[in-house]
Amino acid sequence: MKKNSFSKPAGNSTKKHIQEVTKKSNLYLILPVVLACFAFLLYTNTLSHDYTVDDATVLANNKQTIKGVKAIPEIFSSSYRKGFWDRKESLYRPLSVAMFAIEWQISPNNPHLGHWINVILYALSAAVLFIFLGALFKDYKMFLAFFVTLLFISHPIHTEVVANIKGRDEMLSFLFSILAFYFLVIDYGRKKISAFILSSFFFLMALLSKESALTIVAVAPLTLFVFKNANIKSAVLSSSPFFFSALLYIIIRAMVLGGVTNFTEILPINNSLVTSPDFITQKATAILILGKYLLLLIFPHPLSFDYSFNQITNRGLADIGVLISLLFFSYALFYALKNIGKRSALAFGILFFLLTISLTSNIFFLIESVMAERFLYLPSLGFCIVLVFLLTRVVRFTKEKIGAISFKDVFNQNKSLAVIILGVCVLFSFKTVTRNNYWKNNLTLLEQDVKTSPESARIRYAYGSAILIEQALKEKDESKKQILLNKSIVQLEKGVSILNTYSDAYYHLGLAYKEKNDFANAVKNFEAAMRSKNFTGADFFIAAGVAYGKNKQYDKSIETLRKAAEFDADNAEIYNNMGVYFDEWRKGDSAISVLQKAIQLDSLSVSAYYNMGNTYAHMGNYNQAIVFYKKSLGLDAGNIDAINNIGNSFAAQKDFRNALTYFLKALEKDSSNSKAINNVGITYMMLGDQVNGNYYLQKLQSR
């Protein structure tokens, strides 16, 4: 009779195997948590940060986002920043904007919530990436997956994505892409409908987060070919979830945007390559930028949020930097194509990097940005894979299966490799934490990055504008305000010297000079702004109209303010300013007409009533002037100018008793008001009271 095999006690080898499998299972539960916690800790110093740079375009200044959840249907049926501007653009990323709308609904104008979500998503991405890589790599799954993930997490090139709330599009696209990959890999050969649905769903979510995920369509079959030993036909057929989602996304995109490809005008300020004198120079410079990307991955210092015009100048093929980049990437591509048939992980990493950066490289077609660190978020995974597998060739590496040896033993047998990678991660982590500090707010970021990208017109403009709007215009101390205005002007002047068609920089220069009461320079810069751009907002024309008026160019002032009214016909401020300059132009009837319009639009406008009083006074109708000055006082009893002018109106009618009453009232409000002191002195003299008259006039002279 045959002995039952199940009755035999387990031997030592079987027990040891069970113990190793148990350890392995426990590690697969522990290590993702460890990596997620590490990722979270790296970015804890961003949790209390403010909005920075592009955050305003998708959050605080986005008309769709601030509507909250009710705007979600509108968000999914319009371009990426439709709520920020009316320009036609070729970006369609509704998922991240919808998230922002939900966050705004929960906690309006709260950047801290956005930063918390970003850091949590980054931590989640770390865990998911490790699990995916563990399912992908054959030898020492945990060991290699752990170090690739650790390098990815700690790399400082990701600070722009995580520390900038707007970077949510990159984070979501990456996370959903990895989830789609995971279900593709674990399902290979099984053909389960559930895996097909999940892979398709997550990849569609990745595309709806950011369109650059389209490059994953080429990476998917490559992944199966290299790591699952699939033949080409099987790899392509098994990647059908990615093809299906990509096709669905393209159809949705075309329906929403009215097209598929990039149909937006590319401006020099966004991509300096449009200024290249010829095609060869343009592509040579793009190849140089590819080399700069690689250098930032190897040595991420210094970092900058902007590399636009004219931080990177056009280069020809003879440039040494272009030649080195061209030779390096040509060899890398040659090596990858030569070895991919051998199912080389190193070759895969190279192709992963090249494929995922292809859409943003400006080599095949131009996009609306010349270079950005955020573009390396997904491609940097390829770099981390290459670095780890390259080190396994350079440094002694024990190639035994994880089922036969514990993670601890693998670590001990590969100490040199572990020490090198951990050393790099420590340096990367230090740089990440210190770089995060600069993302605290606009001013801290711009003050730092203007040093690292001094030839970027955009950084000069952004820094000068931040000083102007966030500091100078809010400063109450006049001497401090003038210092800040001068500081702002220095940056803005540098910006327009780099790009002499930079209309937005000219606009803010005009504002700064207007605040300095240098109206000639204000007008000059407003006119320069108008030469380079057709402005479509009332604010610009109001500011320019006031500058013209202050510069006594009344005809242009009225013309410009009327232009403002075309964009905002119900803005009382526009008609109020028109009234001031019609009055100064001594066109009283026109002034009264537009001031009546201002009062009709805003019956509580103190200045409109006051300006109406001035207009009637200048026309010699002092009784009507007094009526409107009193209406102004009815809304603001502390309006000393209105009180003084009532006195002046009575004095003009030689009613010095009533005049004196109002001049004394003005002094009661402000005993140091020089106009009131002078008026009281003169009025006493007119009434024959020389003692009091001399007292007040001498008081004025002694000041």
C-alpha positions in Angstrom: 0.0 0.0 0.0 1.3 3.5 -1.0 2.1 5.7 2.0 0.1 9.0 2.2 2.6 11.8 1.4 0.7 14.3 3.6 1.3 12.4 6.8 5.1 12.9 6.6 6.3 15.6 9.0 7.9 18.7 7.4 11.6 18.6 7.3 14.0 21.4 8.2 14.3 22.6 4.6 10.5 22.8 4.3 10.2 24.8 7.5 13.0 27.1 6.4 11.2 27.7 3.1 8.0 28.5 4.9 9.8 30.9 7.2 11.4 32.7 4.2 8.1 32.9 2.4 6.5 34.4 5.5 9.4 36.9 5.9 9.0 37.8 2.3 5.3 38.3 2.7 5.7 40.5 5.7 8.3 42.6 4.0 5.9 43.2 1.1 3.5 44.6 3.7 6.1 46.6 5.7 8.3 48.1 3.0 5.6 50.0 1.1 4.5 51.6 4.4 8.1 52.5 5.2 8.6 54.1 1.8 5.3 56.0 2.0 6.2 57.4 5.4 9.6 58.4 4.1 8.0 60.2 1.2 5.6 62.0 3.5 8.3 63.1 5.9 10.4 64.5 3.0 7.7 67.0 2.2 6.2 67.8 5.6 7.9 71.2 5.5 5.5 72.1 2.6 2.3 71.5 4.4 1.9 75.1 5.7 3.0 76.7 2.5 1.0 79.3 0.5 -0.1 79.2 -3.1 2.9 79.8 -5.5 3.4 80.7 -9.2 0.9 78.8 -11.4 -1.4 77.8 -8.5 -3.5 80.9 -9.1 -4.3 79.8 -12.6 -6.0 76.6 -11.5 -7.2 77.7 -8.0 -7.6 81.1 -6.5 -8.0 83.0 -9.7 -9.8 80.3 -11.7 -13.5 81.2 -12.2 -14.5 77.5 -12.6 -12.6 76.2 -9.6 -14.0 78.7 -7.1 -17.6 77.6 -8.0 -16.9 74.3 -6.2 -18.4 71.0 -7.1 -21.1 72.5 -9.3 -18.4 73.4 -11.8 -17.3 69.8 -12.4 -19.5 69.3 -15.5 -18.1 72.6 -16.9 -14.5 71.6 -16.1 -14.8 68.3 -18.0 -16.2 70.1 -21.0 -13.6 72.8 -21.4 -9.8 73.3 -21.7 -7.4 73.1 -18.8 -7.4 76.8 -17.7 -10.6 78.0 -19.3 -11.6 79.4 -15.9 -8.5 81.6 -15.8 -8.4 83.1 -19.3 -10.3 83.1 -22.6 -7.3 82.1 -24.8 -7.6 79.0 -26.9 -5.3 76.3 -25.6 -4.6 72.6 -26.4 -4.4 71.3 -22.8 -7.2 69.0 -21.5 -6.6 67.9 -17.9 -10.0 67.9 -16.2 -9.3 65.5 -13.4 -6.9 67.6 -11.4 -9.0 70.8 -11.9 -12.1 68.8 -10.7 -10.1 67.9 -7.5 -9.2 71.5 -7.0 -12.9 72.4 -7.2 -13.8 69.8 -4.6 -11.1 71.1 -2.3 -12.3 74.7 -2.8 -15.8 73.5 -1.9 -14.5 71.9 1.3 -12.2 74.7 2.3 -12.2 77.8 0.1 -8.9 79.6 -0.5 -7.0 77.2 1.7 -3.6 76.2 0.3 -2.8 74.0 3.2 -5.5 71.4 2.2 -4.0 71.3 -1.3 -0.5 70.8 0.1 -1.7 68.0 2.4 -3.3 66.2 -0.5 -0.2 66.5 -2.7 2.0 65.1 0.0 -0.4 62.2 0.8 -0.6 61.4 -3.0 3.2 61.4 -3.2 3.4 59.0 -0.2 0.7 56.8 -1.9 2.7 56.9 -5.2 5.8 55.6 -3.3 3.9 52.6 -1.9 2.3 51.8 -5.3 5.5 52.2 -7.2 7.3 49.7 -4.9 4.5 47.1 -5.2 4.5 47.5 -9.0 8.3 47.2 -9.3 8.3 44.2 -6.9 5.9 42.5 -9.3 8.1 43.5 -12.3 11.7 42.6 -11.3 12.7 38.9 -11.2 15.9 38.8 -9.2 15.7 40.3 -5.7 12.3 41.8 -6.3 12.2 43.7 -3.0 15.9 44.6 -3.0 16.0 46.3 -6.4 12.4 47.6 -6.2 13.2 49.1 -2.8 16.2 51.0 -4.0 14.7 52.2 -7.3 11.7 53.5 -5.3 13.9 55.1 -2.7 15.9 57.0 -5.4 12.7 58.1 -7.1 11.2 59.3 -3.8 14.2 61.3 -2.6 15.1 62.9 -6.0 15.0 66.7 -5.6 13.8 67.1 -9.2 10.3 66.3 -7.9 10.1 69.3 -5.6 8.3 71.4 -8.2 5.6 68.8 -8.6 5.0 68.1 -4.9 5.6 71.5 -3.4 3.5 73.3 -6.1 -0.2 72.4 -5.7 -0.6 72.8 -9.5 1.8 69.8 -9.9 -1.2 67.6 -9.0 -1.7 66.9 -12.7 1.8 65.2 -12.9 1.2 63.3 -9.6 -2.2 61.9 -10.6 -1.0 61.0 -14.1 2.0 59.1 -12.6 0.0 57.3 -9.9 -2.7 56.2 -12.2 -0.2 55.1 -14.9 1.6 52.9 -12.3 -1.7 51.4 -11.2 -2.6 50.7 -14.8 0.8 49.1 -15.3 0.4 46.9 -12.2 -2.8 45.4 -13.4 -1.4 44.9 -16.9 1.7 43.0 -15.5 0.0 40.8 -12.9 -2.7 39.8 -15.4 -0.3 38.9 -18.2 -1.3 35.4 -19.5 -4.5 35.2 -17.5 -6.7 37.5 -19.6 -9.1 38.4 -16.8 -11.8 40.9 -17.8 -11.5 42.5 -14.3 -7.8 43.3 -14.9 -8.6 44.7 -18.4 -11.2 47.0 -17.0 -9.0 48.2 -14.1 -6.0 48.7 -16.3 -8.1 50.6 -18.9 -9.8 52.7 -16.2 -6.6 53.8 -14.4 -4.9 54.6 -17.7 -7.8 56.8 -18.8 -7.6 58.5 -15.4 -3.9 59.1 -16.1 -4.7 60.7 -19.4 -7.4 62.9 -18.0 -4.8 64.1 -15.4 -2.2 65.0 -18.0 -1.9 64.2 -21.7 1.8 63.3 -21.6 0.8 59.9 -20.2 0.1 59.0 -23.9 3.8 58.0 -24.1 3.0 55.1 -21.8 1.2 53.4 -24.8 4.6 52.7 -26.2 6.1 51.6 -22.9 3.4 49.1 -22.0 4.2 46.4 -24.6 7.9 47.1 -24.0 7.4 46.3 -20.3 5.7 42.9 -21.1 8.4 42.1 -23.6 11.3 42.7 -21.2 10.0 41.6 -17.8 7.3 38.9 -18.7 9.2 37.3 -21.6 6.3 38.0 -24.0 6.8 37.9 -27.7 6.2 41.1 -29.7 2.7 40.0 -30.8 1.6 38.9 -27.4 3.0 42.1 -25.8 1.1 44.3 -28.2 -2.1 42.4 -27.9 -1.9 42.3 -24.1 -1.4 46.0 -24.0 -4.9 46.6 -25.5 -6.2 48.3 -22.4 -3.8 51.1 -22.9 -4.6 51.4 -26.6 -8.3 51.4 -25.8 -8.0 54.2 -23.2 -5.7 56.3 -25.4 -8.2 56.1 -28.2 -11.1 57.0 -25.9 -9.2 60.0 -24.5 -8.3 61.3 -27.9 -12.0 61.2 -29.0 -13.1 63.0 -25.8 -10.3 65.6 -26.2 -11.2 66.2 -29.8 -14.8 66.7 -28.9 -14.1 69.1 -26.1 -11.2 71.1 -27.7 -12.2 70.9 -31.3 -9.0 69.2 -32.3 -6.2 66.8 -31.2 -2.9 68.4 -31.8 -1.2 71.5 -30.5 -3.2 74.4 -32.1 -2.1 77.1 -29.6 0.1 79.9 -30.7 3.5 79.4 -29.0 4.9 82.7 -27.6 8.6 83.4 -27.1 8.1 84.0 -23.4 6.9 80.4 -23.1 9.3 78.6 -25.5 12.4 80.5 -26.6 12.9 77.9 -29.4 10.3 79.7 -31.6 13.0 82.4 -31.9 15.5 80.0 -33.4 16.8 81.3 -36.7 16.4 78.0 -38.5 15.2 74.4 -38.0 18.7 73.0 -37.3 19.4 75.5 -34.5 16.0 74.8 -33.0 16.6 71.1 -32.8 20.2 71.4 -31.7 19.1 73.6 -28.8 16.4 71.0 -27.9 19.1 68.3 -27.8 21.2 70.5 -25.6 18.1 70.8 -23.2 17.9 67.0 -23.2 21.4 67.0 -21.9 20.5 69.6 -19.3 17.7 67.3 -18.1 20.2 64.5 -17.7 22.6 66.7 -15.7 19.8 67.7 -13.4 19.0 64.1 -12.7 22.6 63.3 -12.0 23.4 66.5 -10.1 20.2 68.4 -9.2 21.7 71.8 -8.4 20.8 74.5 -8.8 17.1 74.1 -9.4 14.6 76.6 -10.8 10.9 76.7 -11.5 11.5 78.5 -14.8 13.9 78.2 -17.7 12.0 80.3 -20.2 13.2 83.1 -22.5 16.1 83.8 -22.5 17.7 81.6 -19.8 18.6 79.0 -22.5 20.0 80.6 -25.6 19.8 79.1 -29.1 22.8 76.9 -30.0 24.0 75.4 -33.3 25.2 71.9 -34.0 28.8 73.0 -33.5 28.2 73.9 -29.9 30.2 71.6 -27.6 27.2 71.1 -25.2 25.0 70.1 -28.2 27.6 67.7 -29.5 28.1 66.0 -26.1 24.4 65.6 -25.7 23.9 64.3 -29.2 26.7 61.8 -28.9 25.6 60.6 -25.5 21.9 60.1 -26.3 22.8 58.5 -29.7 24.9 56.0 -27.9 22.3 55.4 -25.2 19.6 54.8 -27.9 22.0 52.5 -29.9 22.8 50.5 -26.7 19.1 50.2 -25.7 18.0 49.1 -29.2 20.8 46.6 -29.4 20.1 45.1 -26.0 16.4 45.3 -25.7 16.1 42.0 -27.5 18.1 40.4 -24.7 15.3 41.7 -22.3 17.8 43.9 -20.6 16.4 46.0 -17.7 19.1 48.6 -18.3 18.0 49.0 -22.0 14.4 49.2 -20.8 15.2 52.0 -18.4 16.9 54.0 -21.2 13.9 53.6 -23.5 11.5 54.3 -20.7 13.3 57.7 -20.1 13.5 58.5 -23.9 9.9 57.6 -24.6 8.3 59.3 -21.7 10.2 62.6 -22.2 9.6 62.6 -26.0 6.4 64.6 -25.9 7.9 67.4 -23.8 11.4 67.4 -25.4 10.6 69.8 -28.2 12.5 67.5 -30.6 9.6 66.2 -32.5 7.3 69.2 -32.2 7.2 72.4 -30.1 5.2 72.7 -26.9 4.3 75.7 -24.8 7.4 75.4 -22.6 11.1 75.2 -23.4 12.1 73.3 -20.3 10.6 72.4 -16.9 11.7 70.2 -14.0 8.2 68.9 -13.7 8.6 67.3 -17.1 11.1 64.9 -15.5 8.6 63.5 -13.0 7.7 60.4 -15.0 10.9 60.0 -17.0 13.0 60.1 -13.8 11.7 56.6 -13.0 13.6 55.4 -16.1 16.7 57.2 -14.8 16.4 55.5 -11.4 16.0 52.1 -13.0 19.1 52.7 -15.2 21.1 54.0 -12.2 20.3 50.9 -10.0 20.8 48.3 -12.7 24.0 50.1 -13.9 25.4 50.0 -10.3 24.6 46.2 -10.1 27.1 45.8 -13.0 29.7 48.1 -11.7 29.5 47.0 -8.0 29.5 43.3 -7.0 26.0 42.0 -6.9 24.8 38.6 -5.7 22.3 37.2 -8.2 20.3 34.7 -6.2 16.5 34.3 -6.1 14.6 36.0 -3.3 12.9 32.7 -2.5 16.2 31.3 -1.4 17.5 34.1 0.7 16.1 36.8 3.0 16.1 40.6 2.3 18.5 41.1 5.2 20.9 38.6 3.7 20.6 40.2 0.3 21.4 43.5 1.9 24.4 42.2 3.7 25.8 40.5 0.6 25.5 43.7 -1.4 26.7 46.3 1.1 28.7 48.3 -1.4 25.7 48.7 -3.7 23.5 49.5 -0.7 25.9 52.1 0.7 26.3 53.9 -2.6 22.5 54.1 -3.2 21.7 55.1 0.4 24.5 57.7 0.3 23.0 59.2 -2.9 19.5 59.1 -1.3 20.8 61.0 1.8 22.2 63.8 -0.4 19.1 63.9 -2.5 16.9 64.1 0.6 18.9 66.9 2.0 18.5 68.9 -1.2 14.8 68.1 -1.4 14.1 69.4 2.1 16.1 72.6 1.6 14.6 73.2 -1.8 11.1 72.8 -0.3 11.7 75.8 1.9 12.0 78.1 -1.1 8.5 77.0 -2.2 7.0 78.7 0.9 5.4 81.5 -1.1 5.9 83.5 -4.3 8.4 85.9 -2.8 10.7 83.3 -1.2 10.7 81.2 -4.4 11.3 84.2 -6.8 13.9 85.8 -4.6 15.9 82.5 -4.8 15.3 81.5 -8.4 16.1 85.0 -9.8 19.6 84.1 -8.7 19.7 80.7 -10.5 17.9 81.9 -13.7 18.9 85.6 -13.9 18.3 85.7 -17.7 14.7 84.4 -17.5 12.4 87.3 -18.4 9.5 85.5 -16.8 11.2 85.3 -13.4 12.2 88.9 -13.5 8.6 89.9 -14.4 7.2 87.5 -11.7 9.5 88.7 -9.0 9.0 92.4 -9.8 5.2 91.9 -10.0 5.2 90.0 -6.6 7.1 92.9 -5.0 4.7 95.4 -6.5 1.4 93.7 -5.8 2.1 91.7 -2.6 4.3 94.3 -0.9 4.4 97.8 -2.4 0.7 98.3 -3.0 -0.1 97.1 0.5 2.6 99.2 2.3 1.2 102.1 4.3 4.6 103.7 5.1 5.3 106.0 2.1 9.1 105.8 2.4 9.1 102.0 2.6 6.6 101.9 -0.3 9.0 103.9 -2.5 11.9 101.5 -1.7 9.7 98.6 -2.7 8.5 100.3 -5.9 12.1 101.0 -6.9 13.0 97.3 -6.2 10.1 96.2 -8.3 11.0 98.5 -11.2 14.6 97.1 -11.3 13.3 93.6 -11.8 10.6 94.6 -14.3 13.0 96.8 -16.3 15.4 93.8 -16.5 12.5 91.6 -17.7 11.7 93.9 -20.6 15.4 94.3 -21.5 15.6 90.6 -22.0 12.3 90.4 -24.0 11.4 93.8 -25.4 7.9 92.6 -26.4 7.0 91.4 -22.9 3.6 93.2 -22.6 2.7 92.0 -19.1 6.0 93.2 -17.7 5.5 96.6 -19.4 2.0 96.7 -17.9 3.3 96.2 -14.3 6.1 98.7 -15.0 3.4 101.2 -15.8 1.6 100.4 -12.6 4.8 100.8 -10.6 5.7 104.2 -12.2 2.1 105.4 -11.7 2.3 104.6 -8.0 5.6 106.6 -7.9 3.7 109.5 -9.5 6.1 109.3 -12.4 3.3 109.6 -14.9 5.4 110.2 -18.0 7.2 106.8 -17.5 3.9 105.2 -16.6 2.4 106.3 -19.9 5.5 105.2 -21.8 5.3 101.6 -20.4 1.5 101.3 -20.8 1.9 102.3 -24.5 4.7 99.7 -24.9 2.4 97.1 -23.4 -0.4 98.0 -25.8 2.0 97.7 -28.8 2.8 94.1 -28.0 -0.6 92.8 -26.8 -4.3 93.3 -27.3 -5.5 93.6 -23.7 -9.0 92.4 -23.1 -9.6 93.4 -19.5 -10.9 96.6 -18.0 -8.2 96.9 -15.3 -5.4 97.6 -17.8 -7.3 100.4 -19.5 -8.4 101.9 -16.2 -4.7 102.1 -15.0 -3.5 103.5 -18.4 -6.4 106.0 -18.5 -5.6 107.3 -15.1 -1.9 107.6 -16.0 -2.8 109.6 -19.2 -5.1 111.8 -17.1 -2.4 112.4 -14.4 0.0 113.3 -17.2 -2.6 115.8 -18.5 -3.1 113.9 -21.8 -6.9 114.2 -21.3 -7.9 113.1 -24.8 -6.0 109.9 -24.5 -7.2 109.4 -21.0 -10.9 109.6 -22.0 -10.3 107.4 -25.0 -8.6 104.7 -22.9 -11.2 104.8 -20.2 -13.9 104.4 -22.8 -12.1 101.3 -24.0 -12.2 100.0 -20.4 -16.0 100.6 -20.4 -16.3 98.3 -23.4 -15.0 95.4 -21.2 -16.8 96.4 -18.0 -19.8 98.7 -18.8 -21.1 98.5 -15.2 -17.9 99.6 -13.5 -18.6 102.9 -11.6 -14.8 103.5 -11.2 -14.4 104.0 -14.9 -17.0 106.7 -15.2 -15.8 108.3 -12.0 -12.3 108.7 -13.5 -13.7 109.9 -16.7 -15.5 112.6 -14.8 -12.3 113.7 -13.1 -10.4 114.1 -16.3 -13.3 115.7 -18.2 -13.4 118.2 -15.4 -9.7 118.9 -15.5 -10.1 119.2 -19.3 -12.7 121.8 -18.4 -15.5 119.9 -20.2 -17.9 120.3 -17.3 -21.1 119.0 -19.1 -19.3 115.8 -20.1 -17.9 115.4 -16.6 -21.4 115.7 -15.1 -22.8 113.3 -17.5 -20.3 110.5 -16.8 -20.4 111.2 -13.0 -24.1 110.8 -13.0 -23.5 107.4 -14.7 -21.0 106.5 -11.9 -23.5 107.5 -9.2 -26.3 105.5 -11.0 -24.0 102.4 -10.9 -22.8 103.0 -7.3 -25.0 105.3 -5.2 -22.6 104.9 -2.3 -19.6 106.2 -4.1 -18.1 108.9 -1.9 -15.6 110.0 -4.6 -18.3 110.3 -7.3 -20.3 112.8 -5.2 -17.1 114.6 -4.3 -15.9 114.8 -7.9 -19.4 116.0 -8.9 -19.0 118.8 -6.3 -15.6 119.7 -7.8 -17.1 119.9 -11.3 -19.9 122.2 -10.3 -17.5 124.4 -8.4 -15.2 124.7 -11.4 -18.2 125.6 -13.5 -19.1 128.4 -10.9 -22.2 126.7 -9.7 -21.3 126.8 -6.0 -24.7 126.0 -4.6 -24.8 122.7 -6.6 -21.2 122.0 -5.6 -22.2 122.4 -1.9 -25.1 120.0 -2.4 -22.8 117.2 -3.7 -20.0 117.9 -1.2 -22.6 117.4 1.5 -23.8 114.1 -0.1 -20.2 113.0 0.0 -20.0 113.9 3.6 -23.2 112.0 4.3 -21.4 108.8 3.2 -18.1 109.7 4.8 -18.2 112.3 7.6 -14.4 112.3 7.8 -13.8 113.5 4.2 -11.8 116.6 5.1 -11.4 117.6 1.4 -15.2 117.8 1.1 -15.5 119.9 4.2 -12.7 122.3 3.0 -14.3 122.6 -0.4 -17.7 123.5 1.1 -15.9 126.3 2.9 -14.2 127.3 -0.4 -17.6 127.3 -2.2 -19.0 129.6 0.5 -15.9 131.8 0.3 -16.2 132.0 -3.5 -19.7 133.5 -2.9 -18.1 135.8 -0.3 -20.1 134.1 2.5 -17.1 134.1 4.8 -19.1 133.3 8.0 -20.3 130.0 6.6 -16.9 129.4 5.0 -15.2 129.9 8.4 -17.6 127.4 10.0 -16.6 124.6 7.6 -12.9 125.4 7.7 -13.0 125.2 11.5 -14.8 121.8 11.1 -12.0 120.6 8.9 -9.5 121.6 11.6 -11.5 119.7 14.2 -11.1 116.6 12.1 -7.4 117.1 11.5 -5.6 119.9 13.4 -2.5 119.5 11.3 -4.3 119.9 7.9 -2.3 122.6 6.2 -5.1 123.5 3.8 -7.6 124.0 6.6 -5.1 126.1 8.7 -4.4 128.4 5.7 -8.1 128.7 4.9 -9.0 129.6 8.5 -6.3 132.3 8.6 -7.3 133.9 5.3 -11.0 133.8 6.2 -10.3 135.5 9.5 -8.4 138.2 7.6 -11.3 138.6 5.2 -13.6 139.0 8.2 -11.3 141.7 9.6 -10.0 139.6 12.5 -6.3 140.2 11.9 -5.3 138.7 15.3 -6.8 135.3 14.6 -5.8 135.6 11.0 -2.2 136.2 11.8 -2.2 133.4 14.4 -3.2 130.7 12.0 -1.1 132.0 9.1 2.0 132.2 11.4 1.2 128.7 12.7 1.2 127.5 9.1 4.6 129.2 8.4 6.2 127.8 11.5 5.6 124.2 10.5 
